[in-house]
Amino acid sequence: MNLLTDVSEFAWSTVIGSGLGGLSAAIALRRTGHQVTVYERYDFSGEVGASLSLAPNGSRFLEEWEVDIPSAKPVVLQKLIRHDWSSGNVTAEYPLGDYRERFGTDYNNFHRIDLHRHLKNVAIAETGGGSPAQLKVCHRAIKLDPAQGKITFDNGKEAGHDVIICADGIRSQMREQLGIIPDVAPSTSCCYRCIISTKKLRELGLGEFAENSAIEFWGGNGIDKIVMSPCSNHEVVSCYCFYPVEKNNLKEDGWNISSTGENLAATFPDLDERLRTLFRNAEDVKMWRLYNHEPYPYWVSGRCCLLGDAAHPMMPDQSQGACMALEDAGALGILFSTKYAHLSILEKLQLYELERKPRATRVQESSRRARTDITERIGWSSANDRPGKLTIEEICGYNMHSHVAELVERISQASSSNPPVSEQR
Ligand SMILES: Cc1cc2nc3c(=O)[nH]c(=O)nc-3n(C[C@H](O)[C@H](O)[C@H](O)COP(=O)(O)OP(=O)(O)OC[C@H]3O[C@@H](n4cnc5c(N)ncnc54)[C@H](O)[C@@H]3O)c2cc1C
């Protein structure tokens, strides 16, 4: 079948992986009237995480999809704060409180578990626009036929779909099924994460950390950095604590290795004593090693595309990994809407890659630089202070709808003479 001339109605799509990216894709596509099935390898019993901020470029899509944001218990961020590493004195502040006015949407800080639970409920809800997505847990995809749109699961079942969105995370196995061999190297950084309840913080005399609607930083000039923020309607405070690998030479893989508050405090002997007290009293202390992922040569093959961390794994230092996954989902929602019904499936997927890959790659690269240089982080940047630097305006002021319209126009003019990239694979 020549898929380029196949302009049949796009009605059946599937998503492999129900993380934040996969669930967002399911919501975006159901809102545009499609039947979506989501396959997840687990049953959600082991959901993990700490805080996760969605800058306006991510939060914007939640609003477009009519997701009731307050139900996911956000803290609306008002500023970024920098502290001196040892004394804890405030050295700089950057306001975020005008983001709705400037960029149309708030900068929301969630607990990852709250957001995940809520997106799952929205994706499968009987109410809301479109048909409920079908969620099939305990379905680990093990094989993919990109040309035929066929998936094989470890439980022996098979499924065929018009379009398959591979949102199976940073260690994606589906990526390799699309012929992509990842180029990954261990980074020199490891990270702890921990959470603490506001109640406990108040008992420790550290209630101010829960009251600030801010992301607060210590360090960041080099590998060591602490990133603290409140989430869950200010009921919880979360910390990410980056440190050089030599400190404990963490070899074990995974991002959920348990540790203790004492170990965490001992990793940062000369840090602000208030934080070391917080660490000793923290709950759910986990650690993991970070990896550098080079950008992939392509994201689309046949009827399949990559989305989220499967497509663009990045360092966490721009707080943009999930935002990029939501943007990916937003792009699919736009391209597979009735506005672009005249395009074939392959054309839409080609446009998806064209639209998303350059922007996500740029964020991936700037996240790597921000790992050891906090002045690279959006928010602390201005358009003028360093040529080529990623800025908050570029990230939060982005209008995807008009960019997609431009690309569709461009590709419509070119398609008669050049075959699409994905057809050449
Ligand atoms: C320390 C840290 C802080 C971060 N902070 C932020 C932040 O503030 N803001 C932000 O925007 N981003 C942040 N991120 C990034 C963000 O967490 C990720 O980019 C995002 O969660 C990726 O979502 P995903 O759906 O692509 O992948 P995942 O969340 O990994 O989901 C993948 C899903 O696929 C399933 N799966 C895997 N393989 C299969 C298979 N073969 N078959 C079926 N299912 C499968 C998995 O079980 C999982 O449910 C942070 C990341 C880290 C590490």
The ligand as an ORCA input file, in Angstrom:
! r2SCAN-3c Opt
* xyz 0 1
  C      15.375     14.566     38.552
  C      14.401     14.856     37.479
  C      13.632     15.998     37.560
  C      12.775     16.332     36.528
  N      12.065     17.482     36.610
  C      11.298     17.870     35.567
  C      10.591     19.084     35.614
  O      10.598     19.812     36.607
  N       9.865     19.450     34.525
  C       9.806     18.679     33.405
  O       9.148     19.084     32.419
  N      10.453     17.484     33.347
  C      11.187     17.068     34.389
  N      11.833     15.878     34.348
  C      11.696     15.018     33.168
  C      10.423     14.180     33.183
  O      10.276     13.487     34.411
  C      10.443     13.189     32.031
  O      10.889     13.816     30.864
  C       9.054     12.637     31.769
  O       8.493     12.091     32.945
  C       9.136     11.572     30.674
  O       7.880     11.028     30.470
  P       7.707      9.826     29.431
  O       6.239      9.539     29.428
  O       8.369     10.134     28.151
  O       8.520      8.614     30.053
  P       8.239      7.749     31.382
  O       7.661      8.589     32.460
  O       9.502      7.025     31.663
  O       7.107      6.714     30.955
  C       7.387      5.593     30.162
  C       6.273      4.582     30.405
  O       6.410      3.515     29.461
  C       6.266      2.265     30.144
  N       6.996      1.282     29.336
  C       8.321      1.175     29.158
  N       8.623      0.162     28.318
  C       7.435     -0.375     27.939
  C       7.081     -1.440     27.072
  N       8.022     -2.151     26.397
  N       5.773     -1.741     26.895
  C       4.803     -1.038     27.552
  N       5.096     -0.009     28.414
  C       6.387      0.318     28.583
  C       6.877      2.547     31.508
  O       6.472      1.583     32.475
  C       6.347      3.946     31.795
  O       5.061      3.924     32.371
  C      12.669     15.491     35.384
  C      13.416     14.318     35.320
  C      14.263     13.991     36.355
  C      15.073     12.743     36.263
*
